[in-house]
Amino acid sequence: MSKKAPTKAELAYMGRIKKMACICCTLLDRRQESATDAHHIRTGQGGAQRAGNHLVIPLCHLDCHQGKNGVHGDKTYLRILKMTELDLLDATLAQLNGG
C-alpha cells in the first residue's frame, strides 16, 4: 500500500517548520551548522512508521537529525536535554505560537 501524498496544508505547515531554527540547537544554545529538516516524530508509532505531517519538529540535518548524537543516532542530545520527541514537539509548537 502506498502512502497518501501530503495535502497543500500539510506541505505549507512542513514548510513553516523547515524555516525554523533547529529546536535541539536552540535548546542547547548551540549554533546550527546545517539546513533544517522537518522530522516526523516516531514516539507512539509502530515499527518503521512515522507520525502524520503535522507532528514534525525542526532539526538540523547533519547533527541533531541524522548525526551520530541525533534522533536517528544514539539520541545523546535528547538525553542531555532530558527530553523526548514529544517534549521537542511541545517546544516547537510553543515557538510557532509565540510562546
SVG drawing of the C-alpha trace seen along z (x, -y; Angstrom):
<svg xmlns="http://www.w3.org/2000/svg" viewBox="-5 -35 33 38">
<polyline fill="none" stroke="black" stroke-width="0.4" points="0.0,0.0 1.4,-3.4 1.4,-6.4 -1.0,-9.2 0.6,-12.4 0.7,-15.4 -2.1,-17.9 -1.4,-21.5 -2.0,-22.4 0.5,-19.8 3.1,-20.9 2.6,-24.5 3.0,-23.5 6.1,-21.5 7.5,-24.4 7.0,-26.6 8.8,-24.0 11.7,-23.9 12.1,-27.7 12.6,-27.4 15.9,-27.0 16.7,-23.5 14.8,-23.1 17.6,-21.0 20.4,-23.5 18.2,-26.3 17.6,-24.5 21.2,-23.5 22.3,-27.1 24.4,-25.9 25.0,-27.4 23.1,-25.5 25.5,-24.3 23.2,-22.8 19.8,-23.2 16.6,-22.4 14.7,-19.2 11.1,-18.6 11.5,-15.4 8.3,-13.3 8.3,-12.1 8.4,-8.4 7.1,-8.3 3.9,-6.3 4.3,-4.9 4.8,-1.3 7.9,0.3 9.1,-1.7 6.0,-4.0 6.2,-7.7 3.7,-10.3 1.4,-12.4 2.6,-15.5 1.6,-17.9 3.6,-16.0 7.0,-17.3 9.9,-19.1 12.7,-21.2 16.1,-19.5 19.3,-20.4 20.1,-17.8 23.7,-16.9 23.7,-16.9 20.5,-16.7 18.6,-14.8 20.9,-12.5 24.1,-12.9 25.5,-10.3 24.2,-12.2 20.8,-13.0 17.4,-11.4 18.4,-8.8 21.7,-8.2 22.2,-7.4 19.9,-10.2 22.7,-11.8 21.1,-15.3 17.7,-14.1 19.4,-12.7 21.4,-15.9 18.1,-17.9 16.2,-15.3 13.5,-15.5 11.6,-13.2 10.5,-13.8 7.1,-14.8 8.8,-17.4 10.5,-18.8 7.2,-18.9 5.7,-20.9 8.7,-23.3 8.2,-23.6 4.5,-24.4 5.3,-27.0 7.7,-28.7 5.3,-28.6 2.6,-30.2 4.9,-32.9 5.4,-31.3"/>
</svg>
